[in-house]
Amino acid sequence: MCRIAGIISNQLPPDELREKVGIMCNALRHGGPDDGGIYTNDDERLCFGHRRLSIIDLSANGHQPMADIDKKAWISFNGEIYNYLDLKEQLLKAGARFHSNTDTEVILLAYLYWGNACFNKLQGMFAFALYDIEKEITYLVRDSSGIKPLYYCTANNSLSFASETKALKLAGIATQPNENWQVRFLAYGYIPEPYTALRNVFNLPKGHFLCWDNRTGSHIINCYVVQPALNTIVNEREAKEYIHNSLKQAVSRQLMADAPLGVFLSGGIDSSILTLLAAQNQRDLKTISIFFDEKAYDERAYQNLVADKITGEKFAHLVKQRDFNNHLSQIIGDMDMPTTDGINSWFISKYAHEDGLKAVLSGVGADELFGGYPSFNRIKHINLLRKLPIALLNAARYFKKDKYKKIAYLAHNHYLADYLLLRGLFTPDDIAKILNTDTVQVEHILFNEANNYPVKKYNKDQASWFETNLYMQNQLLRDTDVMSMSHGLEVRVPFLDEKFIQAVQSISPAIRFDNHQPKKLLIDSFTDMLPAAIWNRPKMGFTFPLQQWMKQHPEISNEDVYKNIAAKNIIKKFKNNELHWSKAFTLYQLQLHG
């Protein structure tokens, strides 16, 4: 796991290219503290930068940017390829020559032997830039689940890219804010892809590559993922066996490391299953947990139920209000872009790093695949609401309660309106008041893009699509990446293993989702090892006591901090326990960003 950056530009002299890429690499140093490198091709006006977090092949052979033996291509790579040994074996049989034991070099040789068709062969989490010297083209490539980010800017007939937007800003490549980021942030609680907080900076779509012609400065973006044909499993016993075996194999694949690796153990279903599976493969497995003095959020009893079943060091850390207060400014600085999530990931990543780990397994993805959120039951109501006249839907904006006011979103025939009813933060009317603009302009920003994913059925399968492609993609994965890498920690997500996702998606929705118990299929697939007390209780999630902590924070709950009257009134409601902390935190960040 690393951080990458680069520029291809005929507009800048070579020395300035190197200077700007050097600035970007320094800005990304936290994510790659072990090594750094820069490659330049003055004739092509190309410069790649790299910061390394050594996980596989810790020797100097893993130094990046890296070229193949014959210097036909160069790469700057961030991520892990879990099937690289299988691919390497195929390439060796084809005559390929290697000088390292890294997965990085496997990508290079795979490209040289198979062309861009190799991208679909890669199983893992990755974002990389690859320069083909002979063809004079450069590829930017992002993994099929979008686990690793890759931001790019094509302004001024140049291509610039980085693992975090702050690098592009500090290098002076993109310094102006995106004029619409505040609207999107208030609506979603994050800035949805492909947009960022910076003008002309975008996140490359997952499962896509950008191909840049170094000679002409033109580019195309294409999807490289080829979906395999799946047989539908309709037998429940077969489905449980398939889930059990597929996840076990995914965990085994993702335990591959030459550096210390552990597991985030929250005490919930997902992390408990991963911990127990990992312990079957790795003796003395290290676990990292967090607990609180606030009893309603304290999961120690459930963490210990699982921890007592395995051998290895068990790290548990108490997080208090004062820790939140002391570190909040640093947390916000590490976010890269505004978000209402990530505080939990920041703290547990901090402790994992302090405990000597370089990589951890996380349970992100299970709720989205198996129906772990309230949206899986709520979505059926949209089917009825969609039958109401638009005038009546519009009238919902006059309700006093936010959960009813959001029904007005459905006046727009757009898949994002459906999602915002389920997951949205502020309504367009409230956003307009907070930003001193009008509702029509807010709605134009939110719904002016094509309705590319029209909803056909409001069922659990659709809820899974929403949660996977919007909430998890834009918030959970992005925040987990940026917060963990701020501490030089790699987070792996076995539930998003390509083969495991294919296994889950081959199961009939009638079996995959239960109408009464969230994640029943996942639980039933591991009843032989998962203690009943872990799942036979209300869902907690990896949650902090932020409602209380933010109310007691000296600035977040201080009405005088906020200039806007609407914002002041919202903070009053928050202090009276009438609103969720996420709304107050959104306004606080908005205030900090001017």
Helices and strands as residue ranges (DSSP letters): E 2-8, H 14-27, G 29-31, E 35-41, E 46-52, G 60-62, E 66-67, E 73-81, H 84-93, H 103-114, G 115-121, E 124-132, E 137-142, E 151-153, G 155-157, E 159-162, H 165-170, H 181-188, E 202-203, E 208-213, E 219-223, H 236-254, E 261-264, H 269-281, E 286-291, G 295-297, H 300-307, E 314-318, H 321-334, H 343-354, E 359-361, H 366-370, H 375-385, H 390-395, G 396-398, H 402-405, G 406-411, H 415-423, H 428-435, H 439-447, H 460-466, I 467-477, H 478-485, E 490-492, G 494-496, H 498-505, H 509-512, H 520-524, H 532-535, H 546-551, G 559-561, H 565-575, H 581-592
